[in-house]
Amino acid sequence: MSGPGGRFDVLVEVSLREGVSDPQGATIERSLPALDVTGVTGVRVGKAIRFTMEAVDEGDARSRAEDLCRRFLSNPVIEDARVEVLRA
């Protein structure tokens, strides 16, 4: 990209929507007592995706990252995606 703008670090956190079964989270939660870990509930498993992108400004980077989430990085039917953008 040439001209104004810059590089932005993007963090996307994808998690299952509330009400969607999370078998990995349930397995972890059931295993914790065997490790003498108590008082932990509501374990949910997700994924984190980090990348750097060139964009005109932070708003452009966020908009493009959110579009990428909807189109490729998450399944919007069953997953939520949270996007964090910082100037690199």
N, C-alpha and C positions, 0 to 999 in steps of 0.2 A: 504494500500500500504506500502511496506517495502522498505528500502534502501534509495538512494538519491531521491530527489524530495521534495514535500511539498504540502501545502494546498494553494489554490488560490480562491479568491473571484471573482465571475463572475457576470457581469451585462449584460443582453441581452435586447436591446430595439427593439421592433418589431413595424413597422409602415407600413401602406398601401403604395404601390408603387405609384409614380406620375401617374396620369391619372385614378387611380382606385377610384370609387365613395366612399366617406366617409360620410354616412348619419349622424353619430353621430357628427362628426366635423361640418357639415352644421347646425345641430340643435343647437349646442352650439353657433355657430356664429350668427345665426338668433336671439337667445335669449339675446345676450349681450346688445343691445340697450335698452331693457326693464329694465336692471340693470344700466342704464346710463353709460355704457362702450362703448366708441367710438374708432375708429382707429384700431380695431383688425380685421385682415383678415387672410385668409388661415389657419383656425383652422383645425388641423388633430388630430385624436385620435389614440393612440397606446396602447401598453402594455409593462410593464417592468417586467422582470423575474430575480430574484437574487438567487444565490446558491453558495455553496462552493464545490470545487472538489479537489481531490488528483490527482497530475500529476507529471511527471518527471521534467518538467520545464514550464516556461510561454508559450513557443511555443506549447508544448504538450497540455496544458490546453486550449489554444485558438483553436487549431485544433479540439480537442474533443468537445468543446462548439459549434463551427461552424457546425460540423457534427450533433450535437444534434439539432441545429436550423433547418437544412435542413430536418432532419428525423422526427422531432416531434414538436418543439416549434413554428415553423412558416410555412406558406404556401408559398414556394418560387415563386409560380406562381403570387401571388398578393401582397406579403409582402416582405419588406426588413428587415433584421436583422443586428443590429450593436452589436458587442461583445466587451466588455471591461474586461480585466483580470488584477487583482492585487494580489500580494502575500499576503496571509492572515496573 
